[in-house]
Amino acid sequence: MAHEIEAPDQDRGPAPSSGLAVAVTDPVRNPGLPPHRERVTDQDPAKMRAAVRTVYTLFYLSVAGSIWAIAAYFLFPMEDGELASVRANNLFIGLGIALALLAIGVAAIHWSKAIMSDKEHVEHRHPTRGKDTTRAGAVQAFADANEESGFGRRAMIRNSLIAALVASVAPGIVLFRGLAPQGVNPVELLSHTMWESGMRLARDPSGTPIKASEVTLGSAFQVIPEPLAGLSHHDGYLEEKAKAIVLLMRLPPEQLQETEERASWSYDGIVAYSKVCTHVGCPVALYEQQTHHLLCPCHQSQFDVSRGAEVIFGPAARPLPQLPIAVDDEGYLVAQSDFHEPVGPSFWERH
């Protein structure tokens, strides 16, 4: 069955074989498009102007909602931790963000239904090819869309849309302030952990101290500071654990390639490294005892424990921080000090 509008010869696909041709005696007729019905905004210029005012008013209403969400963050603080203040903070910030996003959505729909071009057209299917004519057609399609939507001509709608979109992300940026406790520098907060000189290494999560004799060759322990097990969630258990978590491994001492500065940071082949990846902070949880490699499963960074946990593959920018350890009089493993560098993503070290 032939199409009403034939594609140019150079744009046609392979011709079907004669065996696929089917002759029909009663082909389906093209019903065509129904008669075009003009909208009220097409017939009355005053209605068109009112629709334009409605659209940019909604966009500016979205800006107001974003500003209110930012103001509510400061007007209804929840630093005291009381349930009522948390509810008020979430309620009023949520109302502001909801208004901002809802107004953008309603304005965009009203713009498309009442103002943009309302003419029907048929787009015939044709083989997709990256020819110059196809590229020119794509450019023309963007030009036609700009003309039909009025984006380039209707400055009030365009400017109010841009203002609403820019303002809509502002509440989210302001909310990042709540990631750190009030009055505390987040860089300083993440530069130190609860490890101290003489603090015992303990199993996670039981808090049982670990003796050096219990760490066999090829084994790996997930370790926390001994006092951490006694903290409650209200006292910052998760926050402290996220910074202080350590992996403890034992290698044959002759396979350790230690620098002179760090020669005293291990004990009889036992080494301890931060479990927090220096890429984006994922847990480095996979240890391969034959190669002595640690793998971060998030982005595949690999660290060589036998050579100071240096990066041998992946996006991590620096080795895992090492925790200096020793043994006390009772044979338990203890920390010599805190980490000598910030744990976690390299941003904090560069800062």
C-alpha angles and dihedrals in degrees: 000000000000123000120238091236115039119211116238115271093248091055097050122107125227113311114249118247118258089248091068096053114109122195115209127190096206108037118188109260122229105250091202125213123312117250112284114255115207118224122235089252089056092052101041120046090199090058090049091053090049090051091051090051090049092053098050091041089057090049091052089046086057089054089052091051091053091049091049091052090054092047092048090056089063099032094054106036121180101197091119090064095227115150094232093055091046090052093048092048093050093043099052096038089048092050091052094049092044091052091048095052096038092052091051091051096047092046093050092050093047090047092054095044102041107025113024120084112289101195120130121227139170121235109202119216117244137162113286112241132161096234128145090252089054092050092048089050092053091051090048090050090058090048091050091048090052091050095045095045093045091225092139095041104040102069096177093055093043095048095044091049091052091047092049093049093048092046093047092068095047096082090054091052092050092049089062086075089074093063091084127048115262114273095012124114105232092211091055090044092058097040094076136044132196093263112121137174111286095013111141123239111238137188118261122269103358096056093225111157116243125229119212089236090061094060106087127192111282094015125126127201129194103225137195132177109275095239091054093075089063095056121099125221089255090057093057101269095153095042093052093043092051089059102035102042111127139186115223120201138170123218131175102277092232090060094057113100101198129174119238090251093055100037090105095047094083134055122221093327095319113128133176125207133177113266092213112100116236091223105067102332103269119152113269095216109152119087123185106201097196097054095026090230126149118209129202105212095204101068102358099251111164128203129195109225093192090061103045095285090287118175113262099167141008138033099304110122102206142018123276112271112256123226111218109231139185139167125260127218092275094053096255121139113247136179118254091205143323120295112293092223136033116282123227132026117014091242091086093052092049091047 
